[in-house]
Amino acid sequence: MAVLWNLMSREVFGESCMFAETNTARLMFPAENVWRVYCPALDTEYLEGRDWIHPSGSDVLIRPKGSNIPMLDETVLYPADENCRYYPHSDANAVRGGINGCNIRFDAGNFFARMQMEIDYQASELNFQFRLCPQDERLLRFKALMHTPGSHCRISWLGDSISEGYNASGYLKKPPFQPPFAELVVDTLRKQQQLLVDFHNYSLNGATSSYPLKHPAMFLEDKPDLLVIAFGMNDLAEPGGVKLYLNNIAEIIRLNRKVSPMTEYLLVAPMSGNPQWSFTPPEQTQCFAAALRQFVRKCPQDTALVDLTGLWCAFLERKSFFDLTGNGVNHPNDYGHRILARGILNMLDQEKFPL
């Protein structure tokens, strides 16, 4: 499911929240009625009054004393050295590199999913003002296929661990088994647009934009209708910086154009990571996204951008990072994967898939 809310009914579905260092969690919108607070990872529903309180008309949930909903304090989120098993330990619970010299809680499984809750409610208003830049003149061939039910198309995807699917419950084979965002996009195109999609995902944990150039045969044989290129999170720490990142993307496109002149390209600006982790500084992510926007402006109409950096940051204006994280540092949770999927679908058709 790639739906976040219904614009007509103002219903909000499965919005993720976590009590992190506070007994107050913020909703995206002020709520008229909160219908359900639950944890899909634990198959547990929390009770109003005992476990949570919603002040009428507000955009907050309060965790009262005695609540069964977990709250993570700083000793858990920033563990002491003696309590840490550092990544890449197979059972890692922390990474080094907090901006104040602290450790950062990390989990490759569903620890954070078990600490988070999802909320269904009716909003008083859906006052989300962020809009992705319309690019109606780009990807014309793929959009024509997309709006012709029964059309056959090929989509290939290059990316890192986020695109591979890390920390989506379906990828982890844990309840509620939601697919990662790339699969959510493809599933929606198949079901709602009635496309016959051949999908090849070559994304890899730890990959940077250099990775496809080291293994070009991996993607050059596909000749897809749409090639999605979704790097950036791991490129942040690369010595070559933005210049190398853009050069790599340009070279991927150049090589593929030689063998597949009909392919179109969707470039994805990355989500941002934990602002407390020195390897994912928000200002650096914004710098990469701005450079990618400028790069696409100079590209022909066969290339478009989906600014997931801007979309993600718009959510963080109202939500805590811990509401959206899957691993504590640089992966989304199920709700985060839905945000990323919705952003891509919205770029492809803003009327069919509004924000």
N, C-alpha and C positions, 0 to 999 in steps of 0.2 A: 504494500500500500504506500503510494507516494503522496497521499493527501495529508495536509497539515491542518486545514480548517475549511469550512464551507462558507463561502462569502454570502450566500443567501440566508442561511439559517443561523449564521454566527456560531455554529458548533465547532469546537476545537477538539481534536482527537489525539490522545496519547502524547500530550506534551510532557516532556521530561523535566523533572526537578530533583534536586538533591539538597539536603541540609548539610552544608559544609561550613563549619566554624560558626554556625548561627542556627537559631531555631525558627528562622523566617526564610521562606523561599518565594521567589517572585514568579508570577505568571506573565506570559506575553501580553495579556490583555486584562482589563478589569472584567470580573465575572459576575453575571447575574445569578447563575446557579452552578455549583460544582457537583457533578453527578457521581463521579467515581475517582478514587485515589487508590492506585494499586501498583504492585510490582510484578510485571510479567515474568521476570527471571525466577521469582520465588513462588509464582502463582498465588499471591497473597493480596487480599483487598483490605484496605485500612479504613477504619470506622470514624465517621465524623463525630466530633466531641471528644472521643477517647484518644484518637491518634492524630487528628488534625482539626484545625478551626479555620474557617474562611470568613473574615469580616465582610458582611454583605456589601457588594458593589466594589470591593477592593481587588487589587491585582496581587495579593499575597496569600500564602498559606502559613499558618502558625503551627508549630509543633509543641503541644502542651507537655507539661511534666507528666511522665508516665507513658508517653506515646510509644507504640511499638515500631514506629518508623525510625531507622537508624539516623544518627547524626555523627559525622566524622569531625573530630577536633584536630588541632594542629599536630598533635603527637602522631596521628595516623597519616595525615596528609603530608607532613614533613618529618619523616621518621629519623630518629637518632641513629648514628653510625652503627651502634651495637645491635640494632634491630633490623639492619638492612642486608638483603641479598641483592646485589647490584646486577642490572642488565649488563651482559647477555646471559647471566645464570639462567638455567632452564626454569627455575622457580623464583625468578626475580620479583622483588616487591618494591624496588626503588631504582632511581637513576641519580647519578651525581649531576651537578651543574645548575643548581638553583641560583638565581641571580644574587642572593645574599649568602651564598656559600652553603646553603642548606641542601638536604636531599629532597627529592620529589617522589611522592608515592606513584608507583607504576604497577600495572598489572596487565598481562597479555591475555588473560581470560575474561571472566565476567564478574570480577570483584565489584567494579563500579556499577554494573547493571543490577547487582543485588542490593546495592546501597541506594539506588535511585528509584523514584516512583514515577509513574505516568498518570496524567490527569486528564479526564474528559470533563468539559464544562461548556456552558453557553456564555459567550462573551457579551458584554454590554455594547461594545463596538469593536470592530476589527480595524484599528487605526495604524496599520503597518504601512509606513510611507515609502519604504525602500522599493525602487524599481530597477530591474536590470535594463540596460540600454537596449532599446529595440534595434534589431539588425535585419529588418525585413528584406533588404537587398542582398543578403548573404545566404549561402547554402541553398540556393534556389532549387537545385536539382534534388537534393535530399528532401527538402520540404515538399516538393511535388510528389515524390514517392510516398512520403509520410501521409499525405492527404488523398491518397488513392488506395482505398481498402483492397486488400488482396495482393498488393505489390510485394515483390520479393526484394530484399535489400541485405547488404552485408555491412556489419559494423565491426570494426577492429578497435581495440582499446589498449593504449600504452600508458602505464602509470606506475605508482609505487604501492606501498602496502595499503593505503587508503582505498585505492581503486581495486586492489586485489580483494579487499573486503574485510580487512582486519577489524575486529571487535564488533562487527555486526553479529547478532545472535545466530543467524543462519550460517554464517561462515564458521563460527565457533561450535556449531551443532548443539546449541543450548536453547532452551525456551526463551522467547516465543518463536524462534527460528525465522526471523525476518531476514530477507536477502540483503546483501550490500547494495550501495547506491547504483553501481553500474547495472546490476541485474534488475533493480527496481525500474530503472529507465527503460531497459529493453523489454521487461515484462509489461510495462504500461503501453509501450508502442505495439506490442503484440495483441494485447487485450482490448485497448481502447481505440487504437488506430487500425486494428486488424491487419498489421503488417506481418509478413513472413520474414523473420529476421534470422540470418546466420550471424552468430555472435562469437567473436574470438577475443578473449581477454588475456593479454600478455603481461599484465601488471605483476610486479614483483616486490616483495618486502625489501626495503633498503635501497631501491633503485633511485637513481637520479636521471636527469634528462640525457646523460651520456650513455646510459645502458642500452637503448635500442641501436645506437651507432656501433656498439661493440658486437651486436648480434643482428645485423640488418636483415639477414635472410628470414629471421623470425616473423617479420611483418611485411616484407616486400613481396612475398608470394601471395598475399591475400587479395590485393586489388579491391579493397572495400569501397562501398559507396560513401561511407563516412569513417574517417580515422579520428578517434578522440585521443588527444595528447594531454595528459593530466599529471604533470610533474610540478615540483616546487618545494614541497616540505623538506625533502632531503637535500635539495640544491642550496638551501639557505646556508648550510655549513660548508659548502664547497669553496675552495680557494678562488675559483674563477668568477664567483659571484654572478650578478645579473648578466654580464656580458657573455659568459660561457653558457648560461642557461638559454639565452635567446639564440645564440649561435647554434646550439645543439638542436633546438626546435626548428630553426630555419633549415638545418641540414637534413633532419628527418623528413620534412616536407619536400625538400629538393630531391632527395633520393626517391621518394615515393612517386612524385610527379613524373619522373623519368619512365617508370614502369606502369603507372596507372594514372593517366591524365584526367580521367573522369572523377577521381576521388575528390571529396571535399573534406575540410579539416575543421574540427571543433577543438579549440584550445581552452584549457580549464585553468583559471587562476586558483591557487590552493586555498583551503581553509587555513585559519591561523591556529597555532598550537598554544600550549600553556604559557601565559605571559610571564610566569615566574621561572620559566626554564630558559637558561641562557642560549640554548640551541634553537629556540623558536621565538626570537624577538618580534613582537607585532609590527614594529616599524620596518623591519627587514621584509616581512611578508608583504606589507603594503607597497614597498619599493618594487618588489618583484611583480606584483599585480599591475602597478602603474606602468612598468616597462612593457609588460605583455599587452596591455591596452594600446600603448603607442605602437607596438610592433604590428598588431592586427590592423590598425588604421591604415598602415602602408601596404597591407596585403590585398590581393585581388579578392573578388567576391566569393571565391571558393573557400575562404577561411573566415571563421567567426570566433568570437570569444564569449565564454560564459564566466562572469566575474563572481565566482563563489567566494573570493576574499571579501568583497563588498557585502554580499548577502550574509555571510557568516558573521561579519562584524556588526551588521545591523541587528542580528539576533543577540549578540553579546552586549548591545546597549541596554537590553532588557533582561537578559538571562546571565547567570553565572557561568563561567567556563565549566564548572563542575556539573552543571545541568546537562551539558552536551558531550562531555568526554567519555570515551570508551576505555582508554588506558591510562588516563591521568596526564599524558604529555602531548600526544600528537595524532590520536585517532578519534573519530566520532563514535558515539553510541548509536543505538538504533534510531533514535530521534534525529541525531546528527546526520546519519545516512539518508534519512527522509528529506532533510533540508537540502542536502546536496543534490539528491535526485530531482526534487521539485525545481531547483534552480536550473538544472539542465533542461528539463521539460519545458519550463517557462521560456527559456531562450528559444527553443524550437518552435513554440506556439504560445504566445502570451494570452491569447483569448481562450484557447482550449485548456491551458494549464496555468491559470492566474495565481499570483501570490496574494 
